[in-house]
Amino acid sequence: MLWWFVSLIFVFNFGVRSSSPIVLSGFTGSVTMSILLNVLNTIEPGLGDEVHARRGPKPVSVTPFMRGGRVLFRGVYVAPPGEELRFRVTVVGESLGLKLLNGLEGVRGVRIGSVDASLEVLGVEVFRVDDLWRVGGDRFRIEFLSPVRFAKRSTMGRRRKVRFDFCPSIVNILFTTVNHYSSVVGVGEGLRSWPYLLRWAYNYVYMRDLRGRVVATRHAGRPELGFIGSVEFEVRSKRQSRIQQLWHLLNYAELINVGTGRSMGFGVIRITTNQAQKQHEAQEPPVEEQ
């Protein structure tokens, strides 16, 4: 059996509380990422530093702090004593996921700025990568709960500054998702023809509605822009193999975020569809023709 088929994804939901007010400002994904890295270093010295230093797509992602279902990504918020702030951590890979899962019993608290807080595990889900081969409806809406942006490569030599695209097109969403997927999970038979998937999506996945705006947040002391809102798509194709690939990547993206800066909480998404999720019954992912 190929290793690709046994890759696991761990999704942890955490809550933090403190007996003192917690002052949060700007993009709080950097705070939750710091909590995760410190927890990993507590479990195994140097583990969090190793994850942080990894070049390219990281096998972990977080959400910013969430309060009442809303993401805290700009402005100043003061969490009163005893209030629970929640965030999600996703880990792709069995080794790192099990280390975090098994080591959490030894982690009693975390530090947020100068405030000590308790850390509680609210729930843990474990997915096999091939569990994500399930198909949704032909019309679906992607809601961006935190700002999303897509870094673009230069076509005229090296640029000194990153250029971002803020359009949540299906091609932007799929391209950044498959880039992360191929680097962290690996590409099995079901996604070997992903360049053809992008061409198919460009032609047959229509944007039907877009609601939102580009907003500013502050991250690492500097302003950052990103799109916040929702976009609705419609699949105008009956080609089941491509539809299965599309939904496999969308299901993955919903767990690990979308776009540039996903590891620290940019591009958190929620997908709703016009019909109940269909369960994909096949034993193996589809094999695409070239």
C-alpha positions as CSV (number, residue, x, y, z in Angstrom):
1,M,0.0,0.0,0.0
2,L,1.3,3.5,-0.9
3,W,2.2,5.7,2.1
4,W,0.0,8.4,0.6
5,F,-3.1,6.4,1.4
6,V,-2.3,6.1,5.1
7,S,-1.5,9.8,5.8
8,L,-3.5,11.2,8.7
9,I,-4.8,14.6,9.5
10,F,-5.4,15.6,13.1
11,V,-7.7,18.5,14.0
12,F,-7.5,19.9,17.5
13,N,-10.0,22.4,19.0
14,F,-8.6,24.3,22.0
15,G,-9.9,26.8,24.5
16,V,-7.9,29.1,26.7
17,R,-9.1,31.0,29.8
18,S,-7.2,33.2,32.2
19,S,-8.0,34.8,35.6
20,S,-6.7,38.2,34.2
21,P,-7.8,40.3,31.2
22,I,-6.1,39.4,27.9
23,V,-5.4,42.3,25.5
24,L,-5.4,41.2,21.9
25,S,-4.7,43.4,18.9
26,G,-4.4,43.0,15.2
27,F,-4.2,39.5,13.7
28,T,-4.4,36.9,16.5
29,G,-3.3,34.0,14.3
30,S,0.3,34.9,15.2
31,V,-0.6,34.5,18.9
32,T,-2.2,31.1,18.4
33,M,0.7,29.9,16.3
34,S,3.1,31.0,19.1
35,I,1.0,29.0,21.5
36,L,1.2,25.9,19.3
37,L,5.0,26.2,18.8
38,N,5.6,26.7,22.6
39,V,3.4,23.6,23.3
40,L,5.4,21.5,20.8
41,N,8.7,22.7,22.4
42,T,7.3,21.7,25.8
43,I,6.4,18.2,24.6
44,E,9.7,17.8,22.9
45,P,12.5,20.4,23.2
46,G,13.2,21.9,19.8
47,L,10.1,20.4,18.0
48,G,8.3,23.7,17.7
49,D,11.5,25.4,16.5
50,E,11.9,22.7,13.9
51,V,8.4,23.2,12.6
52,H,8.8,27.0,12.5
53,A,12.0,26.8,10.6
54,R,10.6,24.5,7.9
55,R,10.9,26.1,4.5
56,G,7.9,26.0,2.2
57,P,4.4,24.8,3.2
58,K,4.2,23.7,6.8
59,P,2.5,20.5,8.1
60,V,0.5,22.6,10.6
61,S,-2.0,25.4,10.5
62,V,-4.0,27.4,13.1
63,T,-7.0,29.7,13.2
64,P,-6.9,33.0,14.9
65,F,-8.7,33.2,18.2
66,M,-12.5,32.9,17.8
67,R,-15.1,34.3,20.0
68,G,-18.8,33.5,19.4
69,G,-17.9,32.0,16.0
70,R,-16.2,35.2,14.9
71,V,-12.5,35.4,14.1
72,L,-10.5,38.1,15.9
73,F,-8.2,39.5,13.2
74,R,-8.2,43.2,13.6
75,G,-8.7,46.0,16.1
76,V,-8.2,45.7,19.8
77,Y,-10.1,43.2,21.9
78,V,-9.9,42.7,25.7
79,A,-11.0,39.3,26.8
80,P,-12.3,39.6,30.4
81,P,-11.2,37.1,33.1
82,G,-12.7,33.7,32.7
83,E,-13.9,34.2,29.1
84,E,-13.0,31.3,26.8
85,L,-11.2,32.0,23.5
86,R,-11.1,29.2,21.0
87,F,-8.8,28.2,18.2
88,R,-8.2,25.2,15.9
89,V,-4.9,23.5,15.1
90,T,-4.6,21.1,12.1
91,V,-1.6,18.8,11.9
92,V,-0.9,16.8,8.7
93,G,1.1,13.7,9.3
94,E,1.0,10.8,11.7
95,S,4.3,11.4,13.5
96,L,3.8,15.1,14.5
97,G,0.1,14.6,15.1
98,L,0.6,11.7,17.5
99,K,3.3,13.6,19.4
100,L,1.0,16.5,20.0
101,L,-1.9,14.2,20.9
102,N,0.0,12.1,23.3
103,G,1.9,15.0,24.8
104,L,-1.0,17.3,25.7
105,E,-1.5,15.7,29.1
106,G,1.7,17.2,30.2
107,V,0.7,20.8,29.1
108,R,-1.3,22.5,31.8
109,G,-1.1,26.1,30.8
110,V,0.2,28.6,28.2
111,R,1.4,32.2,28.2
112,I,-0.3,34.9,26.1
113,G,1.8,38.0,26.3
114,S,2.4,38.6,30.0
115,V,-0.8,36.6,31.0
116,D,-0.8,33.0,32.2
117,A,-3.8,31.0,30.8
118,S,-5.2,27.5,31.0
119,L,-5.3,25.4,27.9
120,E,-8.2,22.9,27.4
121,V,-8.6,20.4,24.6
122,L,-12.2,20.7,23.5
123,G,-12.1,18.0,20.9
124,V,-9.9,16.0,18.6
125,E,-10.7,14.5,15.2
126,V,-8.5,12.3,13.1
127,F,-9.0,11.9,9.4
128,R,-7.4,9.7,6.8
129,V,-6.5,11.6,3.7
130,D,-8.6,9.3,1.6
131,D,-11.6,10.0,3.8
132,L,-11.7,13.4,2.0
133,W,-12.9,11.8,-1.2
134,R,-16.5,12.8,-0.6
135,V,-18.5,14.9,-3.0
136,G,-20.8,17.9,-2.2
137,G,-23.3,19.7,-4.3
138,D,-22.9,21.3,-7.7
139,R,-23.5,24.7,-6.2
140,F,-21.5,25.7,-3.0
141,R,-20.5,28.8,-1.1
142,I,-17.1,29.4,0.5
143,E,-17.1,31.8,3.4
144,F,-13.7,33.4,4.3
145,L,-13.7,33.8,8.1
146,S,-10.3,35.4,8.1
147,P,-8.6,37.5,5.4
148,V,-7.3,35.6,2.4
149,R,-4.6,36.6,-0.1
150,F,-2.6,34.8,-2.9
151,A,1.0,35.5,-3.5
152,K,1.9,35.8,-7.2
153,R,5.2,35.0,-8.7
154,S,7.0,37.5,-10.9
155,T,7.1,37.0,-14.7
156,M,9.9,39.5,-15.1
157,G,12.8,38.5,-12.9
158,R,13.0,38.8,-9.1
159,R,10.7,41.2,-7.2
160,R,11.9,42.8,-4.0
161,K,8.4,42.9,-2.6
162,V,5.6,40.2,-2.7
163,R,2.6,41.0,-4.9
164,F,-0.7,39.6,-3.7
165,D,-3.9,38.9,-5.6
166,F,-7.1,39.2,-3.4
167,C,-9.5,37.6,-5.8
168,P,-11.0,34.3,-4.3
169,S,-11.2,32.7,-7.8
170,I,-11.6,28.9,-7.9
171,V,-8.2,28.7,-9.7
172,N,-6.4,30.7,-7.0
173,I,-8.1,28.5,-4.3
174,L,-7.2,25.2,-6.0
175,F,-3.7,26.2,-7.0
176,T,-2.6,27.1,-3.5
177,T,-4.3,24.1,-2.0
178,V,-2.7,21.6,-4.4
179,N,0.7,23.3,-3.8
180,H,0.3,22.6,-0.1
181,Y,-1.1,19.1,-0.6
182,S,1.7,18.0,-3.0
183,S,4.4,19.3,-0.6
184,V,3.0,17.9,2.6
185,V,0.9,14.9,1.7
186,G,2.2,14.0,-1.7
187,V,0.4,13.4,-5.0
188,G,-1.2,10.0,-5.4
189,E,-2.9,8.6,-8.5
190,G,-6.1,10.5,-7.8
191,L,-4.4,13.9,-8.3
192,R,-1.5,13.1,-10.6
193,S,-3.2,15.2,-13.4
194,W,-3.9,18.3,-11.2
195,P,-2.7,20.8,-14.0
196,Y,-5.6,19.5,-16.1
197,L,-7.9,19.9,-13.1
198,L,-7.1,23.6,-12.9
199,R,-7.8,24.0,-16.6
200,W,-11.1,22.2,-16.1
201,A,-12.0,24.3,-13.1
202,Y,-11.2,27.5,-15.0
203,N,-13.7,26.5,-17.7
204,Y,-16.4,24.7,-15.8
205,V,-16.6,26.1,-12.3
206,Y,-18.5,29.4,-12.5
207,M,-18.4,32.2,-9.9
208,R,-22.1,33.0,-9.3
209,D,-21.9,35.5,-6.5
210,L,-19.3,37.4,-4.5
211,R,-19.9,39.4,-1.4
212,G,-17.1,41.0,0.6
213,R,-14.3,43.5,0.5
214,V,-10.6,43.8,1.0
215,V,-9.7,44.7,4.6
216,A,-6.6,45.6,6.5
217,T,-5.2,43.9,9.5
218,R,-1.9,44.2,11.3
219,H,0.5,41.2,11.5
220,A,4.0,41.2,12.9
221,G,3.7,45.0,13.3
222,R,2.9,45.8,9.7
223,P,-0.4,46.2,7.8
224,E,-1.6,43.3,5.7
225,L,-4.5,43.2,3.3
226,G,-6.8,40.3,2.5
227,F,-10.3,39.6,1.2
228,I,-13.0,38.8,3.7
229,G,-16.5,37.7,2.7
230,S,-18.0,34.8,0.7
231,V,-18.2,33.6,-2.9
232,E,-20.6,31.1,-4.5
233,F,-19.6,28.7,-7.2
234,E,-21.5,26.5,-9.6
235,V,-20.1,23.4,-11.3
236,R,-21.3,23.2,-14.9
237,S,-19.9,19.8,-15.8
238,K,-20.9,16.2,-15.4
239,R,-17.3,14.9,-15.4
240,Q,-17.3,12.9,-12.1
241,S,-13.5,12.3,-11.9
242,R,-12.9,16.1,-12.0
243,I,-15.7,16.8,-9.6
244,Q,-14.2,14.2,-7.2
245,Q,-10.8,15.9,-7.4
246,L,-12.3,19.3,-6.9
247,W,-14.1,18.3,-3.7
248,H,-11.1,16.3,-2.4
249,L,-9.1,19.5,-2.5
250,L,-11.9,21.7,-1.1
251,N,-12.4,19.3,1.8
252,Y,-8.7,19.4,2.5
253,A,-8.6,23.2,2.3
254,E,-11.4,23.5,4.8
255,L,-9.1,21.8,7.3
256,I,-5.8,23.6,6.6
257,N,-7.0,27.0,5.3
258,V,-6.4,28.7,1.9
259,G,-3.9,31.0,0.3
260,T,-0.7,32.6,1.5
261,G,-0.1,32.6,5.3
262,R,-2.5,29.7,5.9
263,S,-0.3,28.2,8.6
264,M,-0.8,31.2,10.8
265,G,-4.5,31.6,10.2
266,F,-5.0,33.5,7.0
267,G,-7.7,32.1,4.7
268,V,-9.8,30.2,7.3
269,I,-12.8,29.0,5.3
270,R,-16.2,27.3,5.8
271,I,-18.0,25.6,2.9
272,T,-21.8,25.1,2.6
273,T,-23.4,23.3,-0.3
274,N,-26.9,23.3,-1.8
275,Q,-27.4,19.6,-1.0
276,A,-26.4,17.1,1.6
277,Q,-22.9,15.8,1.4
278,K,-22.7,12.6,-0.7
279,Q,-20.4,9.9,0.5
280,H,-17.9,8.6,-2.0
281,E,-18.1,4.8,-1.9
282,A,-15.1,3.9,-4.0
283,Q,-12.3,1.9,-2.4
284,E,-9.6,4.0,-4.0
285,P,-9.3,7.6,-5.4
286,P,-10.1,7.9,-9.1
287,V,-7.4,7.5,-11.6
288,E,-7.3,10.3,-14.2
289,E,-6.4,9.9,-17.9
290,Q,-3.6,12.0,-19.2
